[in-house]
Amino acid sequence: MKSLIEVTTYPGLDYSRAAQIGRKLVALGLGVKATHGIVATALMLTLGLVSASAQTPSGSFFNGNSAQLGNSLRSITFFLAAAMIIAGIIFVAVGIVTSGLRESLSTWKFITGAACFAFGGICAAVYAFSQGDTVPLDNQF
């Protein structure tokens, strides 16, 4: 079986500049593809060492302020809840707009919107609990 570089060699294209550039690009692409494993291993080792070197010898994180991590997680849950609710609104709106199209799968857009609302509600409940508040469940209509 011929390799990819041998397949690109034709008798009449020996002096073609475009064919020579194409062969060089194919060889370069094969070389880049061969280095994927090496690059992935190098990145894994580098990022693993960076996370291990983030610890200080004294054992204190965040300059001794342990509340910073909790505040960061609270902010993340707040913004995640807001983003999920906005995404739910967008998915339901797109489902409504495309519901008349025959090729559209608007049912999946509605299901995705409902899932975004549900996950946003869970994130909002987690945020309320992290603030020390109770989640108001009003059952009087």
Residue pairs with C-beta under 8 A, 6 or more apart in sequence:
4 26
4 30
5 23
5 26
5 27
5 30
8 19
8 22
8 23
8 26
9 23
10 19
13 19
55 61
61 69
62 68
62 69
70 130
73 130
74 127
74 130
74 131
77 123
77 126
77 127
77 130
78 123
78 127
80 120
80 123
81 120
81 121
81 123
81 124
81 126
81 127
82 120
83 120
84 116
84 117
84 119
84 120
84 123
85 116
85 117
85 120
85 121
85 124
87 113
87 116
87 120
88 113
88 114
88 115
88 116
88 117
88 120
89 113
90 113
91 109
91 110
91 112
91 113
91 116
92 109
92 110
92 113
92 114
94 106
94 109
95 106
95 107
95 109
95 110
95 113
96 106
98 104
98 106
98 109
99 106
124 135
125 135
128 134
128 135
129 135
